[in-house]
Amino acid sequence: MIDPATQQDGEEYTAYNRRRWGGDGWTRSMRAMGEREGVAYARWTIWPNTTHCSRLLMHAERHGLGDKLLGVLNEMCYEEGENVSLRQTVARAAVRAGVPGGEEYAMGDEGTDELMAALQGARVNGKRVSAAPTFNLRYGGQTLDFSGAQDYARWVSILESLLDEQ
């Protein structure tokens, strides 16, 4: 979950970034990386509260559809300018991703307690997770923890460093 303190119905993108970080300059590298990967963040207008997205994602993962749903939600939020904070939008995402019972799930409260418990207990190697995404790679006897979206070159560098240690 990106920021549980985001207003329930999401926040206007620019206002949120000014309030939280003083501006959205921090997104430049992420946008450039996304554009190279075919995701231009062309209509990112709302900073979402991802409570309902996260609840539905847990449900979708039980059906093997977590990745598909995540793709739909990302497209809706960043490319279509949809407010994925809203139950109705998340319900439409469930339909688009083909999540069984997802529309009804999104419109209800099921999974809220499970989500909150998971967020409270989210840890990697005993350390509290404080960023989304957070990664934990294990290879041989090596473990590497890091957070944040990484571009292709950074992933290659990370994986090569693990291999070099072997």
Buried (B, 14 or more C-beta within 10 A) or exposed (E): BBBEEBEEEBBEBEEBBEEBEEEBEEBEEBBEBBEEEEBBBEBBBBBBBBBBBBBBBBBBBEBEBBEBBBBBBBBBBBBBEBBBBBBEBBBBBBEBBEBEEBBEBBBEEBBEEEBBEEEEEBEBEEEEBEEBEBBEEEEEEEEBEBEEEBBEEEEEEBEEEBEEEE
